[in-house]
Amino acid sequence: MSLTMPIVIGAVLGLGVFALVRALMPSKQSAVAQVARIDALRARGAAYESHRATSDTEKPGRIGSMRTRVGTRVADFYLQQGWELRSLRADLAVLDRSWEKFLATKVLLAAAGVFFGPFLFAIIFTLGIGRSPVIPVWLALMFGVLFFFLPDLEVRRDAADKRRDLRRVIGAYLDLVSMSLAGGRGLPEALMAAAEVSDGWATQRIRTALADARITGVSQWQALGALGEELGVEELKDLSASLALVADDGAKVRESLASRAETMRHREMAEIEGSAGEKSQSMLVAQLLLCAGFLVFLIFPAAMRVFQV
């Protein structure tokens, strides 16, 4: 038993080091694999996004190139396995982050967690708390898995906040489009004019989608629907569907946009009121805990005197 466990630990660590080195080594892909990768990216409409993300993430230096290679290899592995992870990709699209850079961060953090586990065990071992050789293996696996999923939690939290801001901007954007239509503009001109009012990140995304629609020859409401699909925002997809139905009737378009903007404002007010109610309840619980602690502080000396008697 004393000889078997060090062999098992060394084998597991050696396998992890081999997998990491293998991931960092560039491999030559066949022409069939390259064509399949391009077709898959084109089918998802992510060819331009991948090119932009790759150009943004390429940094001078050894660390930047290593991170780019790791992200590309892991992204190719996900593509070969058919793991699309659409919700996570939508979160990254909202945050305007690269998919390859995100995967590289996950893998490198997992590798750091694998080495952090045995390091933590070495500190515990010096304190004389744990001496079993199984502990560093479990610590390495546990911290590796934990560090691998930490970026997912951060991305989902930040994306939820930005989607909330985007929904607020969409409500104001619909009001502006409705007013432009009432002023006599056509629907395409009204959509673009309303997007040019502000320079915020949300209106910039809408303005870019509308400008790309003019270049590619698709309708602007289809571009808004594609943007909603990319960002995971249901309001944009619903807006695209409603505009496709009433695009030829200006009066119906104005009524639809005005009612939709009003609905979004009511929903936002309900969310704000709900959040305020949750914060009020949290403050009430905190006040009750403070009162309970103060009562314990007052009663404790008297109780100790009574029990001593």
Secondary structure, DSSP 8 states (H G I E B T S, - for coil): -TTHHHHHHHHHHHHHHHHHHHHHS-----HHHHHHHHHHHHHHT-HHHHHHHHHHH--SSHHHHHHHHHHHHHHHHHHHHT---HHHHHHHHHHT--HHHHHHHHHHHHHHHHHHHHHHHHHHHHTTS---THHHHHHHHHHHHHHHHHHHHHHHHHHHHHHHHHHHHHHHHHHHHHHHHHTT--HHHHHHHHHTS--SHHHHHHHHHHHHHHHHT--HHHHHHHHHHHHT-HHHHHHHHHHHHHTT-HHHHHHHHHHHHHHHHHHHHHHHHHHHHHHHHHHHHHHHHHHHHHHHHHHHHHHHHHHH-
